[in-house]
Amino acid sequence: MRTSQMLMPTLREVPAEAEVVSHQLLLRAGFIRKSASGIYTYLPLAQRVLKKIKEIVREEMDKQGGQELLMPIVQPAEMWLESGRWHVYGPELFRLKDRHNRDFCLGPTHEEVITILVRGEVRSYKQMPLLLYQIQNKFRDERRPRFGLMRGREFIMKDLYSFDRDEAGLDISYQKMYQAYTNVFNRCGLKFRPVEADSGAIGGSDTHEFMVLADSGEAAILFCSQCDYAANIEKAAVPAAGADPTAQALELKEVSTPGQKTIEQVAEFLGIAPHQTIKTLLYRTDKEVVAALVRGDRDVNEVKLLNALGALTIELADEVQVRQATGAPAGYVGPVGLSKIRIIADPEVMALSNAVAGANKADAHYINVNPNRDFKADIVEDIRMVQAGEPCPKCGAELQQARGIEVGQIFKLGTKYSKALGATFLDENGKEKPIVMGCYGIGVSRTMAAAIEQNHDQDGIIWPASIAPYHAIVIPVSAKDEKQMQLAESLYNKLNQIGVETVLDDRAERPGVKFKDADLIGYPLRIVVGNKAMTDGLVEVRQRKSGQTDLIPLDQIPEKVKEILATL
């Protein structure tokens, strides 16, 4: 490919709409263009990167016994009604009607389609295990699409579904995919961590997210430096300390705390530490208003809270709802005497002695609050955020925090969908049983963006060689110098002949413009044919990642370039 023939509309200025580095550079380097909010056209350079990621994914899925198919983007509502998700999935589901006024949706995921397919084709235990996957465009009507390909309304995903006769078979399929995902992201040249995670709307039991580590990551992860434990902060949990058996319960008293609303204000006013207080937050779910209790120095983990309540939606109650439920303004709510609503308390709260909590009236708090004596919790469950510095639940070492970008997730679905959709099989004894399922997704377009978030500098993208749009670019310093152009053309042809995907920059532009474009686009190697090539037979080879520049004899270029690429 020659740059004079390429559609590579590079930009010098950062587009105002682009908030994160990957979005900025994908636009500036001519990889994508916006069609609508959260919807993008992938230009030729991006398509080459996506094709390479897809091929790596295909090879690793096939290696584990995966079989590729292709399912429809447009899905009939009947399937979603049968699974029970049509009315609960939420506004993110793109819904549409055909000319006959029948309901359809654009698939954000394909559990219904694949389960119904297998239901009609698999009847015996002898037909399993079965691993079926596709690489497909998915759709999600995000309320606020942002960060370019990170949170779009149309995106490219690989999703694989496993079908097994029992949990033991699912364990094997799950481990196969765990290894396959590890291989995929290693081959893509990414630094990543598999972390324990929450299954969210898809449901299921065990699940791991694969997080590409990057300072710009939207998710926080906690990990142990001494063992292999790692978890999304929404999932991370550590054992709560037990109650102090020597503590003597003091008399409950109401004290005046005028104007002291926050935990910090109350703690300072009363001369105590924040961890001696009870933070009471009211949440509104799709079913009810509940009071969530955590220690004053902790934050509520809303994902854990949602799961503990078995609710579909959850949000903080507003000032009006707080007053209606408690009779008190926000900042003075506490569990003592809170009889109209259910209380869910973190185990740490139940271990407190002589704590401080709101008195459910303005400018007043209770001191010497003791759980079980002064209030009862309807549910006691871990609902707090774990923080860096707390002990690892596996080995006790100190947890550390990093930020990550989720590029893949694997789930054990169990029989959630097979039972709902009647996907059964006959075992060795002729007994009918539900198929045991797993679900395994990789965000292909998101992986491309995540690679940039992790690999860039002030000049542009630094592609890992395995997924770079091209491996190298040959740049003649002067397009007007016929001998330089002939030599550059010869190198370009030789490299392509030995499998090095190479671009020739044959534009009549200044060298500085060519160099800037090469760095912006992120070719792993830049090969410059200048005066030294004419006089001394030496060509400059510069590595984009390290900046290392070597002068290499012309006759050694093909061999040396392959050697360098093998190390990138």
VOFI-710916 format. One record per residue (C-alpha): residue in one letter; x, y, z. Coordinates in steps of 0.2 Angstrom, whole numbers, padded with zeros to 4 digits, always signed. Layout:
N
AXYZ/...
END
This chain:
568
M+0000+0000+0000/R+0006+0017-0004/T+0001+0032+0006/S-0004+0042-0010/Q-0018+0029-0012/M-0023+0027+0006/L-0038+0034+0014/M-0029+0041+0030/P-0036+0058+0034/T-0025+0063+0048/L-0028+0078+0059/R-0016+0090+0068/E-0029+0097+0081/V-0037+0087+0094/P-0056+0086+0090/A-0066+0095+0104/E-0078+0080+0106/A-0064+0068+0111/E-0062+0066+0130/V-0050+0051+0131/V-0033+0047+0122/S-0040+0033+0112/H-0054+0043+0105/Q-0043+0058+0101/L-0030+0047+0092/L-0042+0036+0083/L-0049+0052+0076/R-0033+0061+0073/A-0024+0046+0065/G-0038+0043+0053/F-0045+0027+0060/I-0063+0031+0063/R-0076+0045+0059/K-0092+0048+0069/S-0108+0044+0060/A-0120+0048+0075/S-0118+0049+0094/G-0109+0033+0099/I-0109+0026+0081/Y-0093+0026+0070/T-0087+0021+0053/Y-0071+0011+0054/L-0059+0018+0040/P-0046+0006+0032/L-0033+0007+0045/A-0045+0003+0059/Q-0052-0011+0049/R-0035-0019+0047/V-0032-0018+0066/L-0050-0026+0069/K-0046-0040+0057/K-0030-0045+0066/I-0039-0045+0083/K-0053-0055+0076/E-0041-0068+0068/I-0032-0070+0085/V-0048-0072+0093/R-0054-0085+0080/E-0038-0095+0081/E-0039-0096+0100/M-0057-0100+0100/D-0055-0114+0087/K-0040-0121+0097/Q-0052-0124+0111/G-0065-0133+0101/G-0075-0117+0097/Q-0086-0118+0081/E-0090-0101+0073/L-0108-0097+0067/L-0117-0080+0064/M-0133-0076+0072/P-0145-0062+0067/I-0143-0044+0073/V-0162-0041+0073/Q-0171-0052+0086/P-0189-0056+0088/A-0197-0050+0104/E-0205-0067+0107/M-0188-0074+0111/W-0185-0061+0124/L-0203-0062+0131/E-0200-0081+0133/S-0184-0078+0143/G-0192-0064+0153/R-0180-0051+0148/W-0191-0040+0136/H-0199-0030+0150/V-0184-0029+0162/Y-0169-0026+0151/G-0171-0007+0151/P-0170+0007+0139/E-0153+0002+0133/L-0162-0011+0122/F-0165-0004+0105/R-0183-0009+0101/L-0191-0008+0083/K-0207-0014+0074/D-0208-0021+0057/R-0221-0017+0044/H-0233-0029+0052/N-0232-0020+0069/R-0222-0035+0076/D-0209-0031+0090/F-0190-0034+0087/C-0174-0028+0095/L-0156-0025+0089/G-0146-0038+0099/P-0135-0032+0113/T-0132-0050+0117/H-0138-0067+0110/E-0142-0078+0125/E-0160-0080+0118/V-0155-0084+0100/I-0142-0096+0104/T-0152-0106+0118/I-0167-0107+0106/L-0156-0113+0092/V-0148-0127+0103/R-0165-0131+0111/G-0170-0137+0093/E-0155-0146+0088/V-0147-0154+0104/R-0157-0168+0112/S-0144-0180+0119/Y-0129-0179+0131/K-0119-0187+0117/Q-0120-0170+0108/M-0111-0160+0122/P-0100-0152+0126/L-0103-0139+0113/L-0094-0122+0111/L-0102-0110+0098/Y-0096-0092+0095/Q-0099-0078+0083/I-0090-0061+0080/Q-0105-0049+0077/N-0110-0030+0078/K-0120-0027+0094/F-0131-0013+0099/R-0135-0004+0116/D-0144+0012+0117/E-0133+0021+0130/R-0140+0036+0138/R-0124+0045+0137/P-0112+0037+0124/R-0094+0043+0127/F-0076+0040+0126/G-0077+0035+0107/L-0076+0016+0106/M-0076+0013+0124/R-0095+0016+0127/G-0103+0017+0110/R-0121+0012+0104/E-0114+0000+0091/F-0099-0011+0094/I-0091-0027+0088/M-0090-0042+0100/K-0085-0060+0100/D-0097-0070+0110/L-0095-0089+0114/Y-0108-0100+0122/S-0104-0116+0130/F-0117-0130+0132/D-0113-0144+0145/R-0122-0159+0153/D-0117-0154+0171/E-0107-0142+0182/A-0092-0152+0180/G-0092-0150+0161/L-0095-0131+0163/D-0080-0130+0174/I-0070-0137+0160/S-0077-0126+0147/Y-0075-0111+0158/Q-0056-0115+0161/K-0054-0117+0142/M-0061-0100+0139/Y-0050-0093+0154/Q-0035-0099+0145/A-0041-0094+0128/Y-0044-0076+0134/T-0027-0076+0142/N-0019-0081+0126/V-0029-0068+0116/F-0024-0053+0126/N-0006-0059+0127/R-0005-0061+0108/C-0012-0044+0107/G+0003-0037+0116/L-0008-0031+0131/K-0004-0030+0149/F-0020-0036+0158/R-0027-0044+0173/P-0041-0057+0175/V-0052-0051+0190/E-0067-0058+0199/A-0082-0048+0194/D-0101-0046+0196/S-0112-0054+0183/G-0124-0039+0180/A-0139-0041+0169/I-0133-0057+0161/G-0134-0066+0177/G-0125-0082+0182/S-0113-0087+0196/D-0094-0086+0194/T-0087-0073+0182/H-0071-0065+0178/E-0067-0049+0169/F-0051-0047+0159/M-0045-0029+0162/V-0032-0020+0152/L-0022-0010+0164/A-0022+0009+0160/D-0022+0025+0170/S-0037+0031+0160/G-0047+0015+0164/E-0065+0018+0169/A-0065+0003+0182/A-0055+0002+0198/I-0048-0015+0202/L-0040-0022+0218/F-0026-0034+0217/C-0014-0043+0229/S+0005-0042+0225/Q+0008-0058+0235/C-0004-0070+0227/D-0015-0071+0211/Y-0031-0063+0219/A-0038-0048+0209/A-0056-0042+0209/N-0066-0028+0202/I-0069-0015+0216/E-0088-0019+0214/K-0085-0037+0218/A-0070-0036+0230/A-0074-0042+0248/V-0064-0045+0264/P-0069-0053+0280/A-0077-0041+0292/A-0069-0040+0310/G-0080-0048+0324/A-0087-0038+0338/D-0076-0033+0353/P-0082-0046+0366/T-0075-0035+0380/A-0085-0019+0375/Q-0098-0014+0388/A-0114-0007+0380/L-0117+0011+0387/E-0134+0020+0388/L-0142+0026+0372/K-0143+0045+0372/E-0148+0059+0361/V-0136+0073+0359/S-0138+0090+0350/T-0128+0092+0334/P-0133+0108+0326/G-0128+0110+0308/Q-0118+0094+0308/K-0123+0084+0293/T-0108+0075+0286/I-0099+0060+0294/E-0083+0071+0296/Q-0093+0085+0304/V-0101+0074+0316/A-0085+0065+0321/E-0076+0081+0323/F-0090+0089+0333/L-0091+0074+0345/G-0072+0071+0346/I-0073+0053+0339/A-0066+0044+0323/P-0077+0042+0308/H-0076+0023+0310/Q-0086+0024+0326/T-0101+0031+0316/I-0115+0023+0306/K-0118+0030+0289/T-0137+0027+0284/L-0141+0030+0266/L-0159+0028+0259/Y-0161+0020+0242/R-0176+0018+0231/T-0177+0002+0221/D-0190-0004+0209/K-0199-0012+0224/E-0197-0001+0239/V-0186+0011+0249/V-0173+0004+0260/A-0160+0010+0272/A-0142+0004+0269/L-0130+0005+0284/V-0111+0005+0282/R-0097+0011+0294/G-0095+0030+0293/D-0078+0028+0285/R-0084+0017+0271/D-0094+0019+0255/V-0109+0009+0250/N-0106-0003+0235/E-0122-0001+0225/V-0118-0017+0215/K-0117-0027+0230/L-0133-0018+0237/L-0143-0022+0221/N-0138-0040+0222/A-0142-0042+0240/L-0159-0035+0238/G-0163-0044+0222/A-0168-0028+0214/L-0167-0023+0196/T-0164-0004+0199/I-0157+0006+0213/E-0154+0025+0216/L-0151+0036+0230/A-0168+0043+0238/D-0170+0062+0235/E-0173+0074+0249/V-0192+0073+0248/Q-0191+0054+0249/V-0179+0054+0264/R-0191+0066+0274/Q-0206+0055+0269/A-0198+0039+0275/T-0189+0045+0291/G-0197+0062+0295/A-0179+0069+0295/P-0168+0079+0283/A-0154+0071+0275/G-0139+0070+0286/Y-0148+0066+0302/V-0155+0049+0297/G-0151+0033+0307/P-0157+0016+0311/V-0164+0018+0328/G-0183+0019+0328/L-0183+0017+0309/S-0198+0005+0308/K-0207+0009+0292/I-0193+0003+0280/R-0182-0012+0279/I-0164-0010+0285/I-0149-0019+0276/A-0133-0018+0286/D-0115-0022+0282/P-0107-0034+0294/E-0095-0021+0300/V-0110-0011+0307/M-0116-0025+0316/A-0099-0027+0325/L-0099-0009+0331/S-0101-0005+0350/N-0107+0012+0356/A-0108+0020+0339/V-0115+0036+0333/A-0130+0038+0321/G-0143+0050+0316/A-0158+0052+0327/N-0171+0055+0313/K-0174+0073+0318/A-0165+0089+0313/D-0149+0094+0322/A-0148+0078+0333/H-0139+0061+0334/Y-0139+0046+0345/I-0123+0041+0354/N-0120+0024+0361/V-0129+0015+0348/N-0128-0004+0349/P-0134-0015+0335/N-0147-0029+0340/R-0151-0019+0356/D-0156-0002+0348/F-0160-0008+0331/K-0163-0024+0321/A-0156-0027+0303/D-0168-0036+0291/I-0153-0041+0280/V-0135-0042+0286/E-0124-0044+0270/D-0107-0036+0263/I-0113-0020+0255/R-0097-0010+0256/M-0083-0004+0245/V-0066-0012+0249/Q-0052+0000+0249/A-0033-0002+0244/G-0023-0006+0260/E-0035-0019+0267/P-0030-0037+0268/C-0031-0049+0254/P-0045-0061+0257/K-0034-0075+0251/C-0017-0072+0259/G-0019-0057+0270/A-0006-0046+0261/E-0011-0028+0258/L-0022-0025+0243/Q-0017-0012+0230/Q-0027-0003+0217/A-0026+0000+0199/R-0037+0006+0185/G-0042-0005+0170/I-0052-0006+0154/E-0064-0021+0153/V-0061-0030+0136/G-0068-0047+0140/Q-0079-0056+0153/I-0083-0074+0155/F-0099-0080+0165/K-0105-0097+0172/L-0123-0095+0167/G-0128-0112+0174/T-0147-0116+0169/K-0153-0098+0170/Y-0158-0098+0151/S-0160-0116+0148/K-0173-0118+0161/A-0182-0102+0155/L-0182-0107+0137/G-0184-0126+0139/A-0167-0131+0132/T-0165-0149+0139/F-0157-0165+0135/L-0158-0183+0139/D-0145-0191+0150/E-0138-0209+0149/N-0153-0215+0159/G-0166-0206+0147/K-0169-0193+0160/E-0173-0175+0154/K-0161-0162+0161/P-0158-0143+0158/I-0142-0139+0148/V-0129-0131+0159/M-0122-0115+0150/G-0108-0102+0150/C-0106-0086+0141/Y-0089-0078+0136/G-0088-0061+0127/I-0073-0051+0120/G-0076-0033+0115/V-0066-0032+0098/S-0068-0014+0095/R-0065-0010+0113/T-0049-0020+0113/M-0043-0009+0099/A-0046+0007+0109/A-0039-0001+0125/A-0023-0005+0116/I-0021+0013+0112/E-0025+0019+0130/Q-0011+0008+0136/N+0001+0011+0121/H+0003+0029+0116/D+0014+0045+0119/Q+0013+0063+0115/D+0016+0059+0096/G+0003+0046+0094/I-0001+0028+0094/I+0012+0014+0098/W+0004-0002+0091/P+0009-0019+0097/A+0016-0027+0082/S+0004-0041+0082/I-0011-0029+0079/A-0003-0015+0070/P-0012-0010+0054/Y+0005-0012+0045/H+0022-0017+0052/A+0033-0004+0044/I+0033+0011+0033/V+0047+0015+0021/I+0049+0034+0019/P+0061+0042+0006/V+0067+0058+0012/S+0065+0066-0005/A+0051+0061-0017/K+0059+0071-0030/D+0076+0061-0029/E+0073+0047-0042/K+0087+0036-0035/Q+0080+0037-0017/M+0062+0033-0024/Q+0069+0018-0033/L+0078+0012-0018/A+0063+0015-0007/E+0052+0005-0019/S+0064-0009-0019/L+0064-0011+0000/Y+0046-0009+0000/N+0043-0024-0012/K+0056-0035-0003/L+0048-0032+0014/N+0031-0036+0008/Q+0038-0052-0001/I+0044-0059+0015/G+0028-0056+0024/V+0032-0039+0032/E+0016-0028+0029/T+0024-0012+0023/V+0018+0005+0017/L+0028+0016+0005/D+0026+0035+0009/D+0027+0041-0009/R+0019+0058-0006/A+0027+0074-0011/E+0027+0080+0006/R+0041+0087+0018/P+0050+0073+0028/G+0044+0081+0044/V+0026+0079+0039/K+0029+0061+0034/F+0038+0057+0051/K+0023+0065+0061/D+0010+0055+0052/A+0020+0039+0054/D+0022+0042+0073/L+0003+0047+0074/I-0003+0031+0065/G+0009+0021+0075/Y+0018+0010+0063/P+0030-0001+0074/L+0045+0002+0062/R+0050+0017+0052/I+0063+0014+0038/V+0070+0030+0031/V+0079+0031+0015/G+0090+0046+0014/N+0107+0053+0009/K+0116+0039+0019/A+0108+0026+0009/M+0115+0034-0007/T+0132+0037-0001/D+0136+0023+0012/G+0122+0010+0008/L+0114+0013+0026/V+0096+0014+0030/E+0089+0021+0046/V+0077+0010+0055/R+0068+0017+0070/Q+0057+0008+0083/R+0041+0017+0087/K+0040+0010+0105/S+0057+0013+0111/G+0063+0026+0099/Q+0079+0016+0096/T+0087+0020+0079/D+0099+0009+0070/L+0109+0012+0054/I+0108-0005+0044/P+0116-0010+0028/L+0104-0011+0014/D+0107-0030+0010/Q+0103-0034+0029/I+0086-0024+0030/P+0074-0038+0027/E+0083-0050+0039/K+0085-0037+0053/V+0067-0030+0051/K+0060-0047+0054/E+0072-0050+0069/I+0066-0033+0077/L+0048-0037+0074/A+0049-0053+0082/T+0054-0044+0098/L+0040-0031+0098/
END
